[in-house]
């Protein structure tokens, strides 16, 4: 039996990971919407803020990114309204999910993402399908 190519059948597989608002469970993004970034230099990038802690500790056990960055989407009302930077609120329950800035933002790993549409992992659930 010959393998079926998804391009031939028009069948598009569902995304493996979807992200939902923790408060109302509305889908806010999928794996396909993620904008990846390379890990920055961590605490070293924030040296000007004089954060506590030894830089060598960060190099041993780097912290995971506390946010995901996505492409702009229709549910992002502030983006649709033409703002340059603003908070991102869930369209279903108005819970604050993150923020955006067309000029970019720095991730907690130290990487600069430009433009940045940031969703905080603490405000969304990652659901595996």
C-alpha positions in Angstrom: 0.0 0.0 0.0 1.3 3.4 -1.0 1.7 6.2 1.6 -0.9 9.0 1.4 0.7 12.5 1.0 -1.3 15.1 2.9 -0.7 17.6 0.1 -2.5 15.3 -2.3 -5.5 14.8 -0.2 -5.9 18.3 1.1 -5.8 17.0 4.6 -4.0 19.3 7.0 -2.9 17.6 10.3 -4.0 19.3 13.5 -1.3 21.2 15.4 0.4 19.0 18.1 0.4 21.8 20.7 -2.2 24.5 21.3 -2.2 27.3 23.9 -5.3 28.2 25.8 -6.1 31.1 28.2 -5.9 29.7 31.7 -9.0 31.6 32.8 -11.6 30.8 30.1 -9.8 28.0 28.1 -10.1 29.9 24.8 -7.5 28.9 22.2 -5.0 31.8 21.8 -2.2 30.2 19.7 -0.9 26.9 18.3 2.5 25.5 17.7 2.4 26.9 14.2 2.1 30.5 15.5 5.3 30.3 17.6 8.1 32.6 16.7 11.3 30.9 17.8 14.3 32.7 19.1 17.8 31.7 20.0 18.7 31.7 23.7 20.5 34.8 24.7 23.3 35.1 27.2 20.9 35.1 30.2 21.8 37.2 33.2 24.8 38.6 31.4 22.4 40.5 29.1 20.7 42.1 32.1 24.0 43.1 33.9 23.1 46.8 33.7 20.1 46.1 36.0 22.6 44.7 38.6 20.6 41.5 39.3 21.7 39.4 42.1 23.3 36.1 41.6 26.5 34.8 40.2 26.7 34.6 36.4 28.4 31.2 36.7 25.3 29.8 38.3 23.2 30.8 35.3 25.7 29.1 32.9 25.3 25.8 34.9 21.5 25.8 34.9 20.0 28.4 32.5 16.4 29.3 33.3 13.7 28.4 30.8 12.0 31.2 28.9 9.0 32.4 30.9 7.1 33.4 27.8 6.4 32.3 24.2 6.5 34.7 21.3 3.9 34.4 18.6 3.0 36.0 15.3 0.3 38.7 15.4 -3.2 37.3 15.3 -6.7 38.6 14.8 -7.8 38.1 18.4 -5.2 40.7 19.5 -7.5 43.7 19.6 -4.8 46.3 20.5 -2.8 45.2 17.4 -5.9 45.5 15.2 -6.5 49.0 16.7 -3.1 50.1 15.5 -1.2 50.5 18.8 2.6 50.3 18.7 2.8 48.6 22.1 0.2 47.5 24.5 -1.0 44.7 26.7 -2.5 41.6 25.1 -5.9 40.6 26.6 -7.9 37.4 26.0 -10.8 38.1 23.7 -13.0 35.8 25.7 -12.5 37.0 29.3 -10.2 40.1 29.1 -7.5 38.4 31.2 -4.0 39.8 30.6 -2.0 37.2 28.7 1.1 39.2 27.8 2.1 42.3 25.7 3.4 43.3 22.4 5.8 45.9 21.0 6.5 46.3 17.3 10.0 47.6 18.2 10.8 44.4 20.1 11.3 43.1 23.6 13.8 41.1 25.5 13.0 37.6 26.7 14.1 36.6 30.2 16.7 34.4 28.5 18.3 37.5 27.2 17.3 37.2 23.5 15.9 40.2 21.7 12.7 39.4 19.7 11.6 41.9 17.1 8.7 42.5 16.6 7.5 40.9 19.9 4.1 39.4 20.6 4.7 37.9 24.0 2.4 35.5 25.9 3.4 34.7 29.5 3.5 30.9 30.1 2.0 31.5 33.6 -1.2 32.9 31.9 -1.7 30.2 29.3 -2.0 26.4 29.3 0.0 24.3 26.9 -2.2 21.5 25.6 -0.9 18.5 23.7 -3.3 17.0 21.2 
